Amino acid sequence: MNELKLLVNTVSKNKIKQIEIVGKSDNPTSLIGRLYNGICSGEFKDDDEAAQKLFSNEKNRSSYYLRLKRQLKERLYSTLFLLDANEPHFSDLQKAYYTSYKNISAVKILFGRQNRQGAIPLAKKTLRIARKFEFTD
C-alpha cells in the first residue's frame, strides 16, 4: 500500500487534469480538432492549405497556424504514452517492446520525482521482459 500511496502522490502533484491529449474527446469544431481531423482525412495537403482553411480571414494566419501546429504536436506526444499496446494486431514482440519503453519512461519519471520505492519494482518487471525478448536497450 505504501508504494501505491507514493505513486498516487507523485501523479496527483502533477495535476493530471491538465494533461492534454488528442483523440475522441477532442471537440471536432475546435481549431486543434479541425487540424487533427483534416490531417487524418487528407483534407489538408500541406501547411499552406491548412493555414488558409483554418485562418482564412486572419492577417497573421502564418503565426497563428504555427502556434496551433505546435500545440497539436505537443498533444500528440502526450497521447503516445496512452496508446494501447495490447491491441490484437500487435505481435507479442511489439507488445513487449512498447510496454517496456513505456515502463522505462515511467521509471525515469518516478526516479526524477524521488519515488525510488515505486520505480524499482517496475524497473525489475521491465528488466524481466527485456531479457525474455532479448532487448538490448
Secondary structure, 3 states (H helix, E strand, C coil): CHHHHHHHHHHHHCCHHHCCCCCCCCCCCCHHHHHHHHHHHCCCCCHHHHHHHHCCCCCCHHHHHHHHHHHHHHHHHHHHCCCCCCCCCCCHHHHHHHHHHHHHHHHHHHHHCCCHHHHHHHHHHHHHHHHHHCCCC
